[in-house]
Structure formats: C-alpha cells, structure tokens
C-alpha cells in the first residue's frame, strides 16, 4: 500500500447481497471486513480511499465505453466469465474488465475532487 496514492473499490453492499441467493458466498468472503481493513490501512498511510459506484462495471466495455449486447447481464449471466465486445472486438475477462471500470470511475472522481471530511 505504500506504493499507491489511491485505492478504489466498488460500493458493494454486503447487507443487500446477504438477502440474495449469493448470501453464503458473500458471508464466507467477508466483503465488509476486507473493505473496512483497506480503508483503515489507507487512512493510516495518507492514501486516498474511495468506494465508487460499480453499477454496470462488468457490462461496460473498458476499451470503448459502450454496453454491447455481448456483455454479461447481471446475476443471470454470472457464469459468463469471458466475453468479446461486439462493438470494438476487445476480449474481456469479466473481473478484470470490472476492475478497469472501477479504476476509471475512481480517477474520474479524483478529477473533480473528493470532499475533505
């Protein structure tokens, strides 16, 4: 963490996910505690920590920015791990694509400024 100036995470709500069919996976993974620890360590090292809106982060192509018909849609398509954008032809891993989109959202937040608490 000492080599990074900012950490961006998706605004996953553990409380909301626990009410779905994915409850056991969410509870086993300890999402809330991971996010809490990241934030704690970031603040201790004067690193910017921001939770950004992760809506559509798996569906939006991180290269061209569109939501193509070929992208996985929500929980119904969770088994789709890789897809190809029908607009620009880029091959995506679902998780890597989401991470790139969350990083880009965080950079956009930094560009407009983050209010000091």
C-alpha positions as CSV (number, residue, x, y, z in Angstrom):
1,X,0.0,0.0,0.0
2,X,3.0,2.3,0.4
3,X,3.4,2.5,-3.3
4,X,-0.1,3.7,-4.1
5,X,-1.7,7.1,-3.8
6,X,-5.3,5.9,-4.2
7,X,-7.3,2.8,-3.7
8,X,-10.7,2.5,-5.3
9,X,-13.3,-0.2,-4.5
10,X,-16.8,-0.9,-5.8
11,X,-19.6,0.1,-3.4
12,X,-20.7,-3.5,-2.8
13,X,-23.3,-3.6,-0.1
14,X,-22.9,-6.7,2.0
15,X,-26.2,-6.1,3.6
16,X,-28.0,-6.1,0.3
17,X,-26.1,-9.1,-1.1
18,X,-26.9,-11.2,2.0
19,X,-30.6,-11.0,1.1
20,X,-29.9,-12.7,-2.3
21,X,-29.1,-16.3,-3.3
22,X,-25.5,-15.3,-3.1
23,X,-25.7,-14.9,0.7
24,X,-23.4,-17.8,1.7
25,X,-20.7,-16.7,-0.7
26,X,-20.8,-13.1,0.5
27,X,-20.7,-14.0,4.1
28,X,-17.8,-16.5,3.5
29,X,-15.8,-13.9,1.6
30,X,-16.0,-11.3,4.3
31,X,-16.5,-8.4,1.9
32,X,-17.3,-5.9,4.6
33,X,-14.3,-6.6,6.7
34,X,-12.0,-6.5,3.6
35,X,-13.3,-3.1,2.7
36,X,-13.0,-1.9,6.3
37,X,-9.4,-3.0,6.6
38,X,-8.4,-1.5,3.3
39,X,-9.9,1.8,4.3
40,X,-8.3,1.7,7.7
41,X,-4.8,1.0,6.3
42,X,-5.2,3.6,3.5
43,X,-6.1,6.3,6.0
44,X,-3.2,5.3,8.3
45,X,-0.8,5.8,5.3
46,X,-2.5,9.0,3.9
47,X,-3.7,7.2,0.8
48,X,-7.0,8.2,-0.8
49,X,-9.6,5.5,-0.3
50,X,-12.9,5.8,-2.2
51,X,-15.8,3.5,-2.8
52,X,-17.2,4.2,-6.3
53,X,-20.4,3.2,-7.9
54,X,-19.8,-0.2,-9.5
55,X,-23.1,-0.4,-11.4
56,X,-22.7,-1.9,-14.8
57,X,-18.9,-2.3,-14.3
58,X,-18.9,-5.8,-15.6
59,X,-21.1,-4.9,-18.6
60,X,-19.4,-1.7,-19.9
61,X,-16.5,-2.3,-22.2
62,X,-13.4,-0.8,-20.6
63,X,-12.0,0.0,-24.0
64,X,-14.8,1.7,-25.9
65,X,-17.2,2.5,-23.1
66,X,-20.4,1.0,-24.6
67,X,-22.7,-1.7,-23.1
68,X,-22.7,-4.2,-26.0
69,X,-25.3,-6.9,-26.4
70,X,-22.5,-9.4,-26.0
71,X,-21.7,-8.4,-22.4
72,X,-22.9,-10.5,-19.4
73,X,-26.0,-9.1,-17.8
74,X,-26.4,-9.1,-14.0
75,X,-26.8,-12.2,-11.9
76,X,-28.4,-14.2,-14.6
77,X,-25.1,-14.3,-16.5
78,X,-22.7,-14.8,-13.6
79,X,-21.4,-18.0,-15.2
80,X,-20.1,-15.9,-18.2
81,X,-16.5,-15.2,-17.2
82,X,-15.1,-14.0,-20.5
83,X,-16.8,-12.1,-23.4
84,X,-15.9,-10.2,-26.5
85,X,-17.2,-6.7,-27.1
86,X,-19.3,-6.7,-30.3
87,X,-18.6,-3.0,-30.8
88,X,-14.7,-2.9,-30.7
89,X,-13.8,-6.6,-30.7
90,X,-11.9,-6.5,-27.4
91,X,-11.8,-9.7,-25.4
92,X,-12.6,-9.3,-21.7
93,X,-12.3,-11.3,-18.5
94,X,-15.4,-10.2,-16.5
95,X,-13.5,-9.4,-13.3
96,X,-10.6,-7.7,-14.9
97,X,-12.9,-5.6,-17.0
98,X,-14.9,-4.6,-13.9
99,X,-11.7,-3.7,-12.1
100,X,-10.6,-1.4,-15.0
101,X,-14.0,0.3,-15.0
102,X,-13.9,0.8,-11.2
103,X,-10.4,2.3,-11.5
104,X,-11.6,4.6,-14.3
105,X,-14.6,5.7,-12.1
106,X,-12.2,6.4,-9.2
107,X,-9.9,8.5,-11.5
108,X,-13.0,10.5,-12.7
109,X,-13.9,11.1,-9.0
110,X,-10.3,12.4,-8.4
111,X,-10.5,14.7,-11.4
112,X,-13.5,16.5,-10.0
113,X,-12.2,16.4,-6.4
114,X,-13.1,14.5,-3.3
115,X,-14.5,16.4,-0.4
116,X,-12.5,16.5,2.8
117,X,-14.2,15.1,5.8
